[in-house]
Amino acid sequence: MLRIGCGAGFSSDRLEPAVDLAERGRLDFLVFECVGERTLAFGHRDRKLDPSKGYNPQLAARMRAVLGPARANGTRIVTNMGVANVPAAGEVVIAVARELGLEGLKVACVEGDEVTHLMTPATPLFDNHDRPIAAVGRPLAGANAYLGVDAILPALASGADVVITGRVADPSLFLAPIVHRFGWHQDDWARLGQGTLVGHLMECGMQITGGYFADPGDGRKDVPCLADCGFPIAEVAGDGTATITKLAEAGGCVTSRTVKEQLLYEVHDPAAYLTPDVTADFSAVRMAETGRDRVRVEGAGGRPRPEQLKVTVGFDGGFLGEAGISYAGPGAAGRARLAAEILAERLTRKHLPANTLRIDLIGLNSLYQTAGLNAELSEDVRVRVALRSMQRDVCEWMLWEVESLLCCGPAGGGGYRGQITPSVVTHSTLIDRAAVTPSVRLLVA
Amino acid sequence: MSDDRSEPTTPTRRVLLREIAHARAGDKGNTSNVSVWAWDEGDYTLIKQQLTAERIKAAFPDLIQGTVVRYELPHLAGLNFVMQDALEGGVNTSLNLDSHGKSWSYLVLGLSIELPQNRR
């Protein structure tokens, strides 16, 4: 039996429940999954501005909190917090280990996912109707291939206490320790499919222990103690069947319902979930509640892995300006609509490129405007303007226009706020496996 | 919603899908998927009959620019809707506050279902 915990399901996930797992989870492995399409592109931007950055900003804080208990309990850590700068991240972990007096702690850096140098203006982007990189018309920030378990296994074999990677497929972070422990062959597609199921269920952390699930009403979607929700634990058997659970004292819940919702999270065809390791088949997965907060999962299958690797290509997205002003009380919706009309009239005089300006009425249609749905009863409405531009001063001009409504807009407008943030754009392409050469470098504290 | 296509032969009452199912939305690039799970497995067939890919596409014509494909998991009483070009460009491009389309699950749960009057 192998016990794997998830200590982060995304880059900004909570810290304390990860410490709880390191201290009391009796884990063999604690995995932190912290990379998304967006975070990766931001990692490239950060590294460009400062060559010592580009890894997860919470890396040092997370390591400072878990390295001690993890080492004391024989728990090894696997994480993709290296993001766009694995070597720098490795040094950070070593520095934290020395600061904590953990002499001899071994850190394995898994590199080779960056393939920026292999991108050409003609490289087709499959998520952009195969149009080439050149057609995006933006500066390339960086490109990374999704590595799989074959890149992580040598790092685990090296005996490292911490394995730190950049872009690897999320489920592979969990599948690698399973394959390492049980010695599965890398063409044992059925088992790799089952292990990928475990990784897929675990990779979003609390999304399987009650997070992203609660919906107050008739009690069916109540989640106990959501404010102190626990991260999940997988107890994995040698054949890949597993029980998903959590610490008994932690908040949240693990039920067939939370597991079902996560089963198809970000999945398209349940019979063909593609990773660098296997074409996993979740279409015949079975689940059973075997105790309080214990769900057993089995029945996933697999077919040979895809020939090519997916690559995320990041581009400089310029700037995103966002500004808002609020109207409340009787007639608020009408005054907010008038403000929106005034802004639309004035802002479109600039001849902005198509699809770079949006005006929402928060309280009426802040999320569902495009879906064609409007709430009508609100007496507390906020006009929100979003504008994307390669030029910061265009965003600044928009902010000024919204703020000016304080004096020259409809009656009773208040609460102006505006901000401008750097932006990224990402697309995807495919690359031959042979073009990507993962490597492992060992550091010792 | 005024897009109901069912032609019931027994008396029915209209409920929101949220009363008989739960759902979760996920995003990859500009593609959104929403999985829908019947609370009571006995309602799966009814949901499958009324919640077609065509109905989802027709309900949100401006939002869903591409195709909608439905996958079925009958043994778990679940359906998965995959909507292409349905995220206003995707997480890094959309100007929507919810650029992941995380709230799309409740767009689907807000559709109506005709339940037979004699259902428990």
Chai-1 contact restraints between the chains, C-beta under 6 A:
chainA,res_idxA,chainB,res_idxB,connection_type,confidence,min_distance_angstrom,max_distance_angstrom,comment,restraint_id
A,R38,B,V91,contact,1.0,0.0,6.0,A-B,restraint_1
A,R38,B,N92,contact,1.0,0.0,6.0,A-B,restraint_2
A,D127,B,G29,contact,1.0,0.0,6.0,A-B,restraint_3
A,K260,B,W37,contact,1.0,0.0,6.0,A-B,restraint_4
A,K260,B,L76,contact,1.0,0.0,6.0,A-B,restraint_5
A,E261,B,R24,contact,1.0,0.0,6.0,A-B,restraint_6
A,L264,B,S35,contact,1.0,0.0,6.0,A-B,restraint_7
A,L264,B,N80,contact,1.0,0.0,6.0,A-B,restraint_8
A,Y265,B,R24,contact,1.0,0.0,6.0,A-B,restraint_9
A,Y265,B,G26,contact,1.0,0.0,6.0,A-B,restraint_10
A,E266,B,G26,contact,1.0,0.0,6.0,A-B,restraint_11
A,E266,B,K28,contact,1.0,0.0,6.0,A-B,restraint_12
A,H268,B,V82,contact,1.0,0.0,6.0,A-B,restraint_13
A,D269,B,Y71,contact,1.0,0.0,6.0,A-B,restraint_14
A,P270,B,Y71,contact,1.0,0.0,6.0,A-B,restraint_15
A,R358,B,L95,contact,1.0,0.0,6.0,A-B,restraint_16
A,S366,B,L97,contact,1.0,0.0,6.0,A-B,restraint_17
A,L367,B,D98,contact,1.0,0.0,6.0,A-B,restraint_18
A,L367,B,S103,contact,1.0,0.0,6.0,A-B,restraint_19
A,T370,B,D62,contact,1.0,0.0,6.0,A-B,restraint_20
A,T370,B,L63,contact,1.0,0.0,6.0,A-B,restraint_21
A,A371,B,F60,contact,1.0,0.0,6.0,A-B,restraint_22
A,A371,B,L63,contact,1.0,0.0,6.0,A-B,restraint_23
A,A371,B,L107,contact,1.0,0.0,6.0,A-B,restraint_24
A,A386,B,L95,contact,1.0,0.0,6.0,A-B,restraint_25
A,V424,B,N92,contact,1.0,0.0,6.0,A-B,restraint_26
A,V425,B,N92,contact,1.0,0.0,6.0,A-B,restraint_27
A,V425,B,T93,contact,1.0,0.0,6.0,A-B,restraint_28
A,T426,B,N92,contact,1.0,0.0,6.0,A-B,restraint_29
